[in-house]
Amino acid sequence: TSKIFPLNASVMFFTNVSSQHCDQLHSRLQEDNKGNLELLGSHMRATIPLECIGDIMDFSPLHEENVMSMNEASHEEDAKIAIQEMLQQTDLIFKQGHAELFWDETSLRNFHTGLDQQIKRLETCQSAAFGAGTSPRAQKLQLTRLRVKRYFQGLNDFLKDKQYSSCAWEIELKSKIKQWGLKKKSKDQNPQKKSF
């Protein structure tokens, strides 16, 4: 079966987070995203082949369930925690997915650099703003983090079941591009609404 490197685009489309606790966090995340979006786009095909229809049917229920869970992270602090965890999980996928077989060394290095920059920015903001502890607020943020991990676990199970096939990665990539593209459009039309 033809295989490509796992591309999870969901983490690349979080451009709606505001910067209440860290100056210019929003714009800096957007800047970091730009190069990674270009890399992701250069590694995807224009259309999903017909032979992938069966995989699309298998993916849909999983995708819908995960989206419902992830959409609960609607507040700014929840979104920051979720974004950080998604960046970390995506970085892990790239490190465990034998990326050197599918990406050239320069592209892979640049992609990891972009992820690392975003993770560090968010970690700094969260350390300053949220702190740690067992308060209801801290427990709520931890629950958000666990939901993200569960989302990626479901995704990893699907991809492993499909043996990391080209179809599986193309379907997942395109679904995330569509999902977060629609969220960004909605945010742009209603700038007063904070969405994740």
C-alpha positions as CSV (number, residue, x, y, z in Angstrom):
1,T,0.0,0.0,0.0
2,S,1.3,3.4,-0.9
3,K,2.1,5.5,2.2
4,I,2.9,9.1,2.9
5,F,4.1,10.8,6.1
6,P,1.3,11.5,8.6
7,L,0.0,15.0,8.3
8,N,-2.3,16.2,10.9
9,A,-3.3,19.7,9.9
10,S,-5.7,20.5,12.8
11,V,-3.0,22.1,14.9
12,M,-2.0,24.4,12.0
13,F,-5.3,26.3,11.9
14,F,-5.6,27.7,15.4
15,T,-5.4,31.3,14.4
16,N,-8.4,32.5,16.4
17,V,-6.8,32.5,19.9
18,S,-6.6,36.0,21.4
19,S,-3.8,37.4,23.5
20,Q,-5.3,38.4,26.9
21,H,-2.3,37.2,28.9
22,C,0.7,37.5,26.5
23,D,1.3,40.4,24.2
24,Q,1.1,39.6,20.5
25,L,0.6,35.9,21.1
26,H,-2.1,35.7,18.4
27,S,0.1,37.4,15.7
28,R,3.2,35.3,16.7
29,L,1.2,32.1,16.4
30,Q,0.0,33.2,13.0
31,E,3.5,33.9,11.9
32,D,4.7,30.5,13.1
33,N,1.8,28.8,11.3
34,K,2.6,30.3,7.9
35,G,5.6,28.2,7.1
36,N,4.0,25.0,8.4
37,L,0.9,25.6,6.4
38,E,3.0,25.9,3.3
39,L,4.8,22.7,4.1
40,L,1.6,20.8,4.7
41,G,0.0,22.1,1.5
42,S,3.0,21.0,-0.5
43,H,2.7,17.4,0.7
44,M,-1.0,16.8,-0.1
45,R,-2.8,15.8,-3.2
46,A,-5.4,17.9,-4.9
47,T,-8.1,15.3,-4.6
48,I,-8.8,12.1,-2.7
49,P,-8.6,9.0,-4.9
50,L,-11.7,6.9,-5.5
51,E,-10.0,3.9,-3.9
52,C,-10.1,5.8,-0.6
53,I,-14.0,5.8,-0.3
54,G,-14.0,2.9,2.1
55,D,-11.6,4.7,4.4
56,I,-13.7,7.8,4.3
57,M,-16.7,5.8,5.5
58,D,-14.6,4.4,8.4
59,F,-13.2,7.8,9.4
60,S,-16.5,9.8,9.5
61,P,-18.0,8.4,12.8
62,L,-14.6,8.8,14.5
63,H,-14.2,12.4,13.2
64,E,-17.7,13.5,14.2
65,E,-17.3,12.2,17.7
66,N,-13.9,13.9,18.2
67,V,-15.2,17.2,16.8
68,M,-18.1,17.2,19.2
69,S,-15.7,16.6,22.1
70,M,-13.1,19.2,21.0
71,N,-15.7,21.9,20.4
72,E,-16.4,22.0,24.1
73,A,-13.0,23.8,24.6
74,S,-14.6,27.2,23.7
75,H,-13.0,29.6,26.3
76,E,-9.7,31.3,25.7
77,E,-7.8,29.5,28.4
78,D,-9.2,26.2,27.4
79,A,-8.2,26.9,23.8
80,K,-4.6,27.7,24.8
81,I,-4.3,24.5,26.7
82,A,-5.8,22.5,23.8
83,I,-3.6,24.1,21.2
84,Q,-0.5,23.4,23.2
85,E,-1.4,19.8,23.7
86,M,-2.3,19.4,20.0
87,L,1.1,20.9,19.0
88,Q,2.8,18.4,21.3
89,Q,0.8,15.5,20.0
90,T,1.5,16.5,16.3
91,D,5.2,16.8,17.1
92,L,5.1,13.3,18.5
93,I,3.4,11.9,15.5
94,F,6.1,13.4,13.2
95,K,8.9,12.0,15.4
96,Q,7.3,8.5,15.5
97,G,6.2,8.3,11.9
98,H,9.5,7.7,10.2
99,A,9.3,11.1,8.6
100,E,12.7,10.9,7.1
101,L,11.2,8.4,4.6
102,F,8.8,10.9,3.2
103,W,10.1,14.4,3.8
104,D,13.4,15.9,2.9
105,E,15.6,16.8,5.8
106,T,15.2,20.6,5.4
107,S,11.4,20.5,5.3
108,L,11.3,18.2,8.3
109,R,13.6,20.4,10.3
110,N,11.7,23.5,9.4
111,F,8.4,21.9,10.4
112,H,9.7,20.8,13.8
113,T,11.1,24.3,14.4
114,G,7.7,25.9,13.7
115,L,6.0,23.5,16.1
116,D,8.7,24.0,18.8
117,Q,8.3,27.8,18.6
118,Q,4.5,27.6,19.0
119,I,4.8,25.2,21.9
120,K,7.3,27.4,23.7
121,R,5.2,30.6,23.2
122,L,2.2,28.9,24.7
123,E,4.1,27.4,27.6
124,T,5.4,30.8,28.6
125,C,2.0,32.4,28.5
126,Q,0.4,29.6,30.4
127,S,3.0,29.6,33.1
128,A,2.4,33.3,33.6
129,A,-1.4,33.2,33.4
130,F,-2.8,29.9,34.7
131,G,-0.4,28.5,37.2
132,A,-0.9,25.1,38.7
133,G,-2.9,23.5,41.5
134,T,-6.1,21.6,42.3
135,S,-8.5,24.4,42.0
136,P,-11.7,23.9,39.9
137,R,-10.1,26.1,37.2
138,A,-6.9,24.0,37.1
139,Q,-9.0,20.8,37.0
140,K,-11.1,22.1,34.1
141,L,-7.9,22.9,32.1
142,Q,-6.6,19.4,32.9
143,L,-9.8,17.9,31.6
144,T,-9.4,19.9,28.3
145,R,-5.9,18.5,28.0
146,L,-7.1,14.9,28.5
147,R,-9.8,15.4,25.8
148,V,-7.2,16.5,23.3
149,K,-5.1,13.4,24.2
150,R,-8.2,11.2,23.7
151,Y,-8.8,12.9,20.3
152,F,-5.3,12.1,19.1
153,Q,-5.5,8.6,20.5
154,G,-8.6,7.9,18.4
155,L,-6.8,9.4,15.4
156,N,-3.7,7.2,16.0
157,D,-5.9,4.1,16.4
158,F,-7.6,4.9,13.0
159,L,-4.2,5.5,11.3
160,K,-2.6,2.4,12.7
161,D,-5.6,0.3,11.7
162,K,-5.2,1.6,8.2
163,Q,-1.4,0.9,8.4
164,Y,-0.7,4.6,7.9
165,S,-1.9,4.4,4.3
166,S,-1.9,7.3,1.9
167,C,-5.7,7.3,1.9
168,A,-5.9,7.5,5.7
169,W,-3.6,10.5,5.9
170,E,-5.2,12.3,2.9
171,I,-8.6,12.0,4.5
172,E,-7.5,13.2,7.9
173,L,-5.6,16.1,6.4
174,K,-8.4,17.4,4.2
175,S,-11.0,17.0,6.9
176,K,-9.0,19.2,9.3
177,I,-8.3,21.8,6.7
178,K,-12.0,22.1,6.0
179,Q,-13.0,22.0,9.7
180,W,-10.6,24.8,10.8
181,G,-11.1,26.8,7.7
182,L,-14.8,27.0,8.4
183,K,-14.1,28.0,12.0
184,K,-11.8,30.8,10.9
185,K,-14.4,32.1,8.4
186,S,-17.0,32.1,11.1
187,K,-14.7,34.0,13.5
188,D,-13.9,36.5,10.8
189,Q,-17.6,37.2,10.3
190,N,-18.3,37.5,14.0
191,P,-15.1,38.9,15.6
192,Q,-16.8,39.3,19.0
193,K,-17.3,35.6,19.4
194,K,-14.4,33.6,20.8
195,S,-14.3,30.2,19.2
196,F,-12.0,27.3,19.2
